[in-house]
Amino acid sequence: MSQASEAAKAEEATKPRVPFWLAVAFSVVVTFPAAIYFGRFAMPLWAVFVVWAEYFVLGAKPEALKVMWPNFIYGSLGVSVGTLLYIWIQSWGLIADPEANTLFSLTVAYFILFCVLLKTMEFGWSFASTGLPLFNGVALTLGIFFTGTYWHLFETSSLYVIALLSSLTAIAAGIMGGIVGWINVIITFPRKVSSSA
């Protein structure tokens, strides 16, 4: 390929046929049924929207999903291990005051978890390589757990089960958020244009 054609390709850009603001508005409203009609599988849309925004931060191209989803899932599963540890430590009742016992249990469990989680990012694993999706997986899983917006697939009072359901819900929301981001770009029907156009 000649230098001239390489330069021409480098200057190539895309222009949407449908305005971005309209595509975003459409993408938002088509997610509503997932929160209303899915019953026990109702989707926490706030979690979906966070990952949707992440898709744009990471380049708004399908290749971003190959980075987003493994890192998001790893963050979600990782923090769920920390949550299981927190529940277990809290059950010991080492401190008589309930609030102090909760604080102690949270501190110990998540201190250990974050040390391990961050250390694994140094190992060069592809699923522990990108901070934003990894920490979105952490944050959204914790948010779903502590707000009770997990999938209520069956009646349970076990915090251990609720922690796992929270991770499952967060992972589903993360996958949906990536898909909505991808669809958002697709429905602008982008066309290639040169920078001189």
N, C-alpha and C positions, 0 to 999 in steps of 0.2 A: 504494500500500500504506500502510495507516495506521501510526502510530507504535506502536500496541499490537501489531499483527501483526508488525511488524519486531522489536519487543522479544521477542515469543514465539518468533520464528525464531532470534534470537540466543541464546535460552536453550536451544534444542534441542540435544540431545547424543545420543550413541549408547551403547548398552549391549550387550555381546556375549552371544549366546545360548550359545556354547561358550566355556568359560573360556580366557583368553589363554594360560595356562601349558600347557594341553592342546594348543591350536592350535600353539604353538611347538614342542612335543615332536613333534607329527605332522609339521610342516614340516621339522624336522631329519631325521627318519628317511626321509622320502621323497626326500631328496637323495642318500642313500647309493648308490643304483644308478649315479648319474652318475660316481661315483668308482671303482666296481667293474666295471661292465659296459660302459663306453663305449670300452674298448680304447685305441687311439691318441688318442682324444678324451676320455680320463679327465679329469674336472674337479677342479682343486684346490679342495676344499670350503672351506678356510680363506679363500680369496679370495672365494668366494661369500658366506660368512657375514659378512665385513666389509661388503660392499655391502648385504646384507640389513639389517644394523644401521643403515647410512647411510639407508636408506629410512625407518626410524622416526625418525631424527634430523631428517629433512627433512619430517616431517609425516604420514607413513604414508598418503598419498593418491595416487591415480594421477597427479595433476598433478606430483608430485615426480619421476616418471620422466622427464618432459620436461626437467627441469633436470639430473637425475643423469646420464643416459646420454650426452648430448652433451659434458658437462664431463668425465666419466670417460674417454670415448674420446679427447678432446683431450689429456688428461693422459697417457694411455697412449701415444698416437702421438708426443706431444712428447718424452717421456722416451726413447722408442725412437730418436729422432733423436740424442739425447744419447748413448745407448749405442752407436750406430753410430759416432759421432764418437770415443768413448772407445776402441773396438776399433781404429779406424783410427790414432789417435795412438799407441796402445800398439804397433802393428805397426812403427812407425818404429824402435823400440828406441833412443831417444835417451839413455837411462840404462842403463848396463850391469847394475846390480843389478835383478833382476826385480821385487822388491817395490817398490823405489823407482820403477821405470818404471810399474808399475801405479798406484801412488799419484799420480804426476805426471799420468798419462793420465786417471784418474778426476777429478782436481781440475780440470784444464783443461776437459775436456769438459762436466762437469756444472755448473761455474761458468758457462760460456757458456749452457748450456741453461736453467738456472734464471733467469738474468738475462732471457733472451728470454721464457721462459714467463710469468714474473711481470709483465713489461712488457706483454705482450699482454692481460693481465687488465684493463688500464686503458683498452682500446680500446672497451669496451662491447659486445663480441661476446657473443651468448647462450651460445656454447659455451665461453667462457672467463670465466664470470661468477661461479661458485660454487666457493669454495675446497675444501670438503670432498670432493666427488666428483672434482674435478680432481686433488687431491693423493692421493686413494685410487687413481686411475688410475695416477699416478706410482709410488706405493709398491708396489702390487700387481704392476705390470709388472716393477719392479726385483726384487721378491721372487721372482717366478716365474723370471726370468732367472738370478738368482744361486743359486737352489736347484735349478734344473734340472727344475722341475715343469711345463714347457711341454708342449704337445701334440707328441708324437713322431710326426709324420705320415709321416716318412721318415727314413732314415739320413742324417745330416749331421754334419760336424765344423766346418762354417763358423760362426763366432761371429756373423757378419752375419745368416745365416739363422736362427740360434737366437734372436737379438734380435727378429727379426720374428715368429717363432713365439711368443715370449713375449708380445708385444703382442697377437697374435691370441687367445691363450689367456686373457689378462687381460680383454680386451674381452668374450669369451664368458662368462667368470665374472661380470663386472660386469652383463651383461644378465640372466644367470640369477639373480644375487643380487637384482636389482630385482623380477624375476618372483616369486621365493620370498617376498619381503617383501609383495608385493601379495596373493599367495595366502594368506599367513599372516593377513592382515586379513580376507579374504573368508571363510575357513573358521571365523571366529568367529561368522559370521552375525549381524552387528550389527543392532540395531533402534533406531529413533529413539525417544527418550524426552525428555520435558521435564524441566527442572531441578527442577520441583516434584514429579515422580513418585518 
